[in-house]
Amino acid sequence: MNILFYVAVAMFAGLLMTRLTRLIHLPHVTAYLLAGLLIGPYVFNVVGEESLHSLEVITECALGFIAFSIGDEFKIANIKAIGKPALTITLFESTMAVAFVLCITLLLGFDPIICVMLGALAASTAPAATLMIVRQYQAKGPLTNHLLPVVAADDATGLVAYSICVSIAKGMVNHEAFSVVNSLLMPLMEVVLSLLLGALIGFLLAWSHKLFRSRMNRMSLGIASIMIGVGVANYFALSNLLVCMMIGAMYVNLCDDAERILTYIDYWTYPLFMLFFVISGAHLNLAVVPTVGLLGIVYIVTRFAGKYIGSFIGASVAKCPKVVRENIGWALMPQAGVAIGMATMALTQLPLQYGQQIQTVILSATLVYEVLGPLVTKNALKRAGEI
């Protein structure tokens, strides 16, 4: 069957599932994951493994746009406005989430390669879910002001942590002796080169506004630039996530009309993101779930514990108001797009037995986080008196 047929099936399945999940007030991302699970090769096999493999280009493209949207949050004016508190909170909570997951899974005797990768994936949160709650209830106040930049910075630290840890994991898979050059300096060089490439593309994208005045043309240039970023990064074995994040950061800081163009790009990417989550759900092999049951529970608990304790310490160090110290950790529970994207990348960068196990843990955790996360975030904002 033609690949376009399976694209249409994935979109219809995702849309129909939202009609069912809305009855019990679940987020759309959960509906898309469930739809993918049902039509995937491990349940009803509407979309087989071979067809699923042919849809990987959609996953790669969506990851680029997810990273680009993270970069959009790093406008210098916004960073200056939040100052050190949000950055201090981010440093503590992301570091402690990584440390908690890594150390406790190692102590419990799980495979070190799996532990390293899950530790890296623990840093990221779900900006889309958090932003949805804030907008839906029109939340305003000190907690909201700190929460949004922290969530955006979380994903940036998660991307950097992933780039470093996947290189370490590859060395462990190949039984290479640990060396500072291979395990730390080379991954850091990859991070730096990825950011430089993204900065160059972002600069050229902003400069191109001098040649094209139409908003539709500018939107088309933005979309093309992200795709170029993904393609060039893959060709040179760089991080396409970091490249696209930097494109977004440069664009939003150098272009006066960026915010308006970004709104158009958001409209264009909605069905792309829906496809991404449906395809991600289709990769979930239920047969593997029992084998990672304890690991999945440990990941869910330790990641949240690290987030909550780290954010409380960070907010205390930054001398944030009490409502921020006591509630921001709860609002950092959601995890979805970026973590799923990085877990999907692990499928291609690590042997199948590792990549599939990592992805299953993350997808299973996402189902839990995306059911509980928005509810917990809403209650945190309510306790803070900002709804």
C-alpha positions as CSV (number, residue, x, y, z in Angstrom):
1,M,0.0,0.0,0.0
2,N,1.2,3.5,-0.8
3,I,2.9,5.3,2.1
4,L,0.5,8.2,1.8
5,F,-2.3,5.8,2.7
6,Y,-0.6,5.0,6.1
7,V,0.0,8.7,6.7
8,A,-3.8,9.2,6.3
9,V,-4.6,6.2,8.5
10,A,-2.3,7.5,11.3
11,M,-4.0,11.0,11.1
12,F,-7.5,9.6,11.2
13,A,-6.7,7.2,14.0
14,G,-5.2,10.1,16.1
15,L,-8.2,12.3,15.5
16,L,-10.8,9.7,16.3
17,M,-9.0,8.7,19.5
18,T,-9.2,12.3,20.7
19,R,-13.0,12.0,20.5
20,L,-12.9,9.1,23.0
21,T,-10.2,10.5,25.4
22,R,-12.0,13.8,25.7
23,L,-14.8,12.1,27.5
24,I,-12.4,11.4,30.4
25,H,-10.5,14.7,29.9
26,L,-7.2,13.2,28.8
27,P,-4.6,15.3,26.9
28,H,-4.5,15.0,23.1
29,V,-0.9,13.7,23.2
30,T,-2.1,10.7,25.2
31,A,-4.8,10.0,22.6
32,Y,-2.3,10.1,19.8
33,L,0.0,7.6,21.6
34,L,-2.9,5.2,22.2
35,A,-4.0,5.5,18.6
36,G,-0.5,4.6,17.4
37,L,-0.3,1.7,19.8
38,L,-3.6,0.2,18.5
39,I,-2.8,0.6,14.7
40,G,0.8,-0.4,15.1
41,P,2.5,-3.7,14.3
42,Y,2.2,-5.0,17.9
43,V,-1.6,-4.8,18.3
44,F,-3.8,-4.7,15.2
45,N,-1.0,-4.4,12.7
46,V,-2.8,-1.9,10.5
47,V,0.6,-0.2,10.0
48,G,3.2,-3.0,9.8
49,E,6.8,-2.8,10.8
50,E,8.0,-2.1,7.2
51,S,5.5,0.6,6.7
52,L,6.4,2.1,10.1
53,H,10.0,2.2,9.1
54,S,9.1,4.2,5.9
55,L,7.5,6.8,8.1
56,E,10.8,7.7,9.9
57,V,11.3,10.8,7.8
58,I,8.2,12.3,9.4
59,T,9.6,11.5,12.9
60,E,12.9,13.2,11.9
61,C,11.1,16.3,10.5
62,A,8.9,16.6,13.6
63,L,11.9,16.4,16.0
64,G,13.5,19.3,14.1
65,F,10.3,21.4,14.6
66,I,10.0,20.4,18.3
67,A,13.6,21.5,18.9
68,F,13.0,24.8,16.9
69,S,10.0,25.6,19.1
70,I,12.2,25.2,22.2
71,G,14.8,27.6,20.8
72,D,12.0,30.2,20.3
73,E,11.7,30.4,24.1
74,F,15.3,31.8,24.4
75,K,14.6,35.4,23.5
76,I,17.3,37.5,25.2
77,A,14.6,40.0,26.5
78,N,12.8,37.1,28.3
79,I,16.0,35.7,29.7
80,K,17.0,39.1,31.2
81,A,13.5,39.4,32.6
82,I,13.6,36.2,34.6
83,G,17.2,36.7,35.6
84,K,19.1,34.1,37.7
85,P,16.2,32.5,39.7
86,A,14.8,30.5,36.8
87,L,18.2,29.4,35.6
88,T,19.2,28.4,39.1
89,I,16.0,26.3,39.5
90,T,16.7,24.7,36.1
91,L,20.3,23.8,37.0
92,F,19.3,22.1,40.3
93,E,16.2,20.3,39.2
94,S,17.5,19.0,35.9
95,T,20.8,17.9,37.4
96,M,19.1,16.1,40.3
97,A,16.6,14.4,38.0
98,V,19.5,13.0,36.0
99,A,21.5,12.0,39.1
100,F,18.5,10.3,40.8
101,V,17.6,8.2,37.8
102,L,21.2,7.3,37.0
103,C,22.3,6.4,40.5
104,I,19.3,4.5,41.7
105,T,18.9,2.4,38.6
106,L,22.6,1.5,38.8
107,L,22.2,0.6,42.5
108,L,19.3,-1.6,41.6
109,G,21.5,-3.5,39.1
110,F,20.0,-2.5,35.8
111,D,22.1,-2.5,32.6
112,P,24.5,0.5,32.8
113,I,23.9,1.4,29.2
114,I,20.1,1.7,29.9
115,C,20.8,3.6,33.1
116,V,23.0,6.2,31.4
117,M,20.4,6.8,28.7
118,L,17.4,7.0,31.0
119,G,19.4,9.4,33.2
120,A,19.9,11.8,30.2
121,L,16.3,11.6,29.2
122,A,15.1,12.5,32.8
123,A,16.0,16.1,32.4
124,S,13.4,17.2,29.8
125,T,9.8,18.1,30.5
126,A,6.8,18.8,28.3
127,P,6.5,22.5,27.5
128,A,3.3,21.9,25.4
129,A,1.4,20.3,28.2
130,T,2.4,23.0,30.7
131,L,1.7,25.9,28.3
132,M,-1.7,24.4,27.6
133,I,-2.7,24.5,31.2
134,V,-1.4,28.0,31.7
135,R,-3.3,29.3,28.7
136,Q,-6.5,27.3,29.4
137,Y,-6.8,28.8,33.0
138,Q,-5.1,32.1,32.2
139,A,-2.7,31.6,35.1
140,K,-0.7,34.6,36.2
141,G,1.7,35.2,39.0
142,P,5.2,34.4,40.3
143,L,4.9,30.6,39.9
144,T,3.8,31.0,36.2
145,N,6.5,33.5,35.5
146,H,9.2,31.1,36.7
147,L,7.6,27.9,35.4
148,L,7.5,28.6,31.6
149,P,11.2,29.6,31.2
150,V,12.3,26.7,33.5
151,V,10.3,24.2,31.3
152,A,12.0,25.6,28.1
153,A,15.5,25.5,29.6
154,D,14.8,22.0,30.8
155,D,14.6,20.7,27.3
156,A,17.7,22.5,26.3
157,T,19.7,20.9,29.1
158,G,18.1,17.5,28.2
159,L,19.3,17.8,24.6
160,V,22.8,18.6,25.7
161,A,22.7,15.7,28.2
162,Y,21.5,13.3,25.6
163,S,24.2,14.3,23.1
164,I,26.9,13.5,25.7
165,C,25.3,10.4,27.2
166,V,24.6,8.7,23.8
167,S,28.3,9.0,23.0
168,I,29.2,7.4,26.3
169,A,26.6,4.6,25.7
170,K,28.0,3.9,22.2
171,G,31.5,3.5,23.7
172,M,30.1,1.1,26.3
173,V,28.3,-0.9,23.6
174,N,31.5,-1.2,21.6
175,H,33.5,-2.1,24.8
176,E,35.8,0.9,24.3
177,A,37.9,1.9,27.3
178,F,36.7,5.1,29.0
179,S,38.7,8.2,27.9
180,V,38.1,11.8,28.5
181,V,38.5,12.5,24.8
182,N,36.0,10.0,23.5
183,S,33.5,10.2,26.3
184,L,33.5,13.9,27.1
185,L,35.5,16.1,24.7
186,M,34.2,14.6,21.5
187,P,30.5,14.8,22.6
188,L,31.1,18.4,23.7
189,M,32.7,19.2,20.4
190,E,29.6,17.8,18.7
191,V,27.5,20.0,20.9
192,V,29.5,23.1,20.0
193,L,29.6,22.4,16.2
194,S,25.8,21.7,16.3
195,L,25.2,25.1,18.0
196,L,27.5,26.9,15.5
197,L,25.7,25.3,12.5
198,G,22.3,26.2,14.0
199,A,23.5,29.8,14.6
200,L,24.6,30.1,11.0
201,I,21.3,28.8,9.6
202,G,19.3,31.0,12.0
203,F,21.3,34.1,11.0
204,L,20.7,33.4,7.3
205,L,17.0,32.8,7.9
206,A,16.7,36.2,9.7
207,W,18.7,37.9,7.0
208,S,16.5,36.4,4.3
209,H,13.6,38.6,5.5
210,K,15.2,41.4,3.6
211,L,14.5,39.5,0.4
212,F,11.0,38.2,1.1
213,R,8.3,40.5,2.5
214,S,5.3,38.1,2.3
215,R,4.5,36.3,5.6
216,M,3.7,33.1,3.7
217,N,7.1,33.3,2.0
218,R,8.8,33.9,5.3
219,M,7.0,31.0,6.8
220,S,8.1,28.8,3.9
221,L,11.7,29.9,4.5
222,G,11.4,29.0,8.1
223,I,10.1,25.6,7.4
224,A,12.8,25.0,4.7
225,S,15.5,26.2,7.1
226,I,14.5,23.7,9.8
227,M,14.5,20.9,7.2
228,I,17.9,22.0,5.9
229,G,19.2,22.0,9.5
230,V,18.0,18.4,10.1
231,G,19.5,17.2,6.8
232,V,22.9,18.9,7.2
233,A,23.2,17.8,10.8
234,N,22.5,14.2,9.8
235,Y,25.0,14.4,7.0
236,F,27.8,15.6,9.3
237,A,26.7,13.3,12.2
238,L,25.8,16.3,14.4
239,S,22.8,16.7,16.7
240,N,19.8,17.8,14.6
241,L,18.0,18.7,17.8
242,L,20.6,21.1,19.0
243,V,21.0,22.6,15.5
244,C,17.3,23.3,15.2
245,M,17.1,24.6,18.7
246,M,19.8,27.1,17.9
247,I,18.1,28.1,14.6
248,G,15.0,29.0,16.7
249,A,17.0,30.9,19.2
250,M,18.9,33.0,16.6
251,Y,15.8,33.6,14.6
252,V,13.6,34.9,17.5
253,N,16.4,37.2,18.6
254,L,17.5,38.6,15.2
255,C,14.1,39.1,13.5
256,D,11.5,41.6,14.6
257,D,8.7,39.7,12.8
258,A,9.6,36.4,14.2
259,E,6.8,36.0,16.7
260,R,4.1,36.4,13.9
261,I,5.9,34.0,11.6
262,L,6.2,31.5,14.4
263,T,2.5,31.5,14.8
264,Y,2.0,30.5,11.2
265,I,4.6,27.8,11.5
266,D,2.8,26.5,14.6
267,Y,-0.4,26.1,12.5
268,W,1.6,24.2,9.8
269,T,3.2,21.8,12.3
270,Y,0.1,20.7,14.2
271,P,-0.7,17.7,12.0
272,L,3.1,17.0,11.8
273,F,3.3,16.7,15.6
274,M,0.1,14.6,15.7
275,L,1.7,12.2,13.3
276,F,4.9,12.1,15.3
277,F,3.0,11.0,18.5
278,V,0.9,8.4,16.6
279,I,4.1,6.9,15.0
280,S,5.8,7.0,18.4
281,G,2.9,5.1,20.0
282,A,3.1,2.5,17.1
283,H,6.6,1.7,18.2
284,L,5.5,0.6,21.6
285,N,5.9,-3.1,21.9
286,L,3.6,-4.3,24.6
287,A,5.5,-7.6,24.8
288,V,8.5,-5.7,26.1
289,V,6.5,-3.8,28.8
290,P,6.6,-6.7,31.4
291,T,10.4,-6.9,31.0
292,V,10.8,-3.2,31.9
293,G,8.0,-3.0,34.5
294,L,10.2,-2.4,37.5
295,L,12.6,-0.2,35.5
296,G,9.7,1.9,34.3
297,I,8.3,2.4,37.8
298,V,11.7,3.3,39.1
299,Y,12.2,5.8,36.3
300,I,8.8,7.5,36.9
301,V,9.4,7.8,40.7
302,T,13.0,8.8,40.7
303,R,12.7,11.3,37.9
304,F,9.8,13.1,39.7
305,A,11.6,12.9,43.0
306,G,14.7,14.5,41.5
307,K,12.6,17.2,39.8
308,Y,10.7,18.1,43.0
309,I,13.7,18.1,45.4
310,G,16.0,19.8,43.0
311,S,13.5,22.6,42.2
312,F,12.8,23.1,45.9
313,I,16.5,23.5,46.6
314,G,17.0,25.7,43.5
315,A,14.1,28.0,44.4
316,S,15.4,28.2,48.0
317,V,18.9,29.1,46.8
318,A,17.5,31.7,44.5
319,K,15.3,33.1,47.3
320,C,12.1,32.7,45.3
321,P,8.7,33.3,47.0
322,K,7.2,30.5,49.0
323,V,4.5,29.7,46.4
324,V,7.3,29.0,43.9
325,R,9.4,26.9,46.2
326,E,6.5,24.7,47.3
327,N,4.7,24.2,44.0
328,I,7.1,24.5,41.0
329,G,8.3,20.9,41.4
330,W,4.7,19.5,41.0
331,A,4.3,21.5,37.8
332,L,7.5,19.9,36.3
333,M,5.9,16.4,36.1
334,P,4.7,16.3,32.5
335,Q,7.1,14.7,30.0
336,A,6.4,14.1,26.3
337,G,7.6,15.3,22.9
338,V,11.4,15.9,23.4
339,A,11.9,12.8,25.6
340,I,9.9,10.7,23.1
341,G,12.0,12.1,20.3
342,M,15.3,11.4,21.9
343,A,14.1,7.9,22.8
344,T,13.2,7.3,19.2
345,M,16.6,8.5,18.1
346,A,18.1,5.9,20.5
347,L,16.5,3.2,18.3
348,T,18.8,4.2,15.5
349,Q,21.9,5.1,17.5
350,L,22.0,2.0,19.8
351,P,21.5,-1.7,19.2
352,L,17.8,-2.7,19.0
353,Q,17.7,-4.4,22.4
354,Y,18.8,-1.2,24.1
355,G,16.9,1.2,21.9
356,Q,13.6,-0.6,22.1
357,Q,13.8,-1.0,25.9
358,I,14.6,2.7,26.4
359,Q,11.8,3.7,24.1
360,T,9.3,1.4,25.9
361,V,10.2,2.9,29.3
362,I,9.8,6.5,28.0
363,L,6.6,5.8,26.2
364,S,5.1,4.0,29.2
365,A,6.2,6.8,31.5
366,T,4.8,9.4,29.1
367,L,1.3,7.7,29.3
368,V,1.5,8.1,33.1
369,Y,2.9,11.6,33.1
370,E,0.5,12.9,30.4
371,V,-2.5,11.6,32.4
372,L,-1.4,12.9,35.8
373,G,0.9,15.7,34.8
374,P,-1.7,18.3,33.5
375,L,-3.9,17.6,36.6
376,V,-1.0,18.0,39.0
377,T,0.2,21.2,37.2
378,K,-3.3,22.7,37.4
379,N,-3.5,21.9,41.2
380,A,-0.1,23.5,41.7
381,L,-1.2,26.7,40.0
382,K,-4.4,26.6,42.0
383,R,-2.6,26.2,45.3
384,A,-0.4,29.2,44.3
385,G,-3.5,31.3,43.8
386,E,-2.7,32.0,40.2
387,I,-5.8,30.5,38.6
